Amino acid sequence: MQSQAMHFKARAGAKAADGALQEKLGRAAGRFVSGRAAAVADYAGDFEALRGAGERIRNRTLANLDVWLETFEANATARGAQVRYARDGAEISRLVVEIARRHGVTKAVKSKSMLSEEAGLNAALAAAGIEPVETDLGEYILQIDGNEPPSHIIAPAFHKSKEEVAELFHRVHGTPLKHDIPEMTQEARAVLREHFLSAQMGISGGNFLVAETGSVALVTNEGNGRMVTTLPRVHVVITGIEKVIPTLEDLATLMRLLPRSATGQAISNYVSVLTGVKGEGESDGPEHLYFVLVDNGRADLVGSEFQPMLRCIRCAACINHCPVYRTVGGHAYGWVYPGPMGSVLTPLYTGLANARDLPNASTLCGQCATVCPVKIPLPALLRKLRERQVEAGLRPRGERLALAAWGWLAARPRLYGVAARLAARYLKWLADGSGRIRVLGLAPEWTARRDLPAPEGRTFRELYAAQKRGETRR
């Protein structure tokens, strides 16, 4: 797996200094945050109880993942589908190319699939002489703009403005420049309709796999998912092994969580539950249906301290609420998954040594865990990764020495109190009476892009001692 996550620090610095990006991120992420809050407030039942139910469904599945995968495979096969397993991204690409060649495919239309991004599938299809066409509007925009990677898992073109898209369509489509969003959407629709009608293969992800029926549930807002999965004669579903759930009743529960957490909707515009191949007398649906169920690092998490991460239903609520993501955007993270979920998944999937900064790309404010619909303890998982980094010697020597010194001091309360008072006086001296530290002497990177507020008044230990003496002055 190729990742640019090693370069997070440099990328983040550049993105934080990009004023135009800051404006786009603030506007778009704010809509997702307010939308989720409104949807949760409007929910007729107990939303926290619903989160608990979602957590239990995902835990029950993961506790017997092999059994539910076998059940899914048996029921999907009984309805005419074929099930394949892929160990990694290279095997995903190999299997899909083999399927395409078997059926004489020269063009494949795609609904948004993060796992195809993990595999670099578009490049593999193109190398095999098969034209891949992204049909999710955001993914299509990125593809025609030089195959740019997505910056968000549900809104991949999050980082582009209306004006940038208008100019792109004008340049690529050779059409008059448009500034009206419905007109631009209609233009993309006309271009993509030709691809839907001429493609022999459709490739989609899967939000959930239902074991009891052998079905895939696909949730979209644009309708392209239904075109991809019903018009071409071959449909290939690529999804992770952790996406299986036991029953349709479980799907109903999770569907109360997913759209509210993702886009602030009570229900998405299109929810498709696709089962088997086209039957006799049916007017649409694929003649051939394949499921490619992917490991790519997931099986290693089962039974480990990081298993809760497999509960993730890819709603992006943690991303939308993360103050770090909302400052640097998705491309800074360097791989498929950004934000808190990406800061956990990327080191686990690509190797901790290949994503050294990501476990630290969080303030640990806890917003991600608070809004996660299946209660993944993301801050705790990030701390575990930080511990592993220190144990493996993957953090800078100066940082490790500083932590060791802090630990030594913290074990000696009297000495710690003296050091805290001296540190507070030093920081106040750096502020020079202004209340703001413009250059933090021992750690100048902390103030490279913003001032640091100087401490006010007395230390906590001094205040606590004063309170015990009955004093009230700060």
Secondary structure, DSSP 8 states (H G I E B T S, - for coil): ----GGGHHHHHHHHHT-HHHHHHHHHHHHHHHHHHHHHHHH-SS-HHHHHHHHHHHHHHHHHTHHHHHHHHHHHHHHTT-EEEEESSHHHHHHHHHHHHHHTT-SEEEE---HHHHHHTHHHHHHHTT-EEEE-SHHHHHHHHTTS---SSSS-TTTT--HHHHHHHHHHHH-------HHHHHHHHHHHHHHHHHH-SEEEE--SEEETTTTEEEEEESSSHHHHHHHSSSEEEEEEEGGGEES-HHHHHHHHHHHHHHHTS-SS-SEEEEEESS--TT-SSS-SEEEEEEE-TTSGGGTTSTTGGGGG-----HHHHH-TTHHHH-SGGG-SS--HHHHHHHHHHHH-GGG-TTGGGS----SHHHHH-TT---HHHHHHHHHHHHHHTT-S-HHHHHHHHHHHHHHTSHHHHHHHHHHHHHHHHHHHTTSSEESS-TT-GGGGSSS-EE---SS-HHHHHHHHHTT----
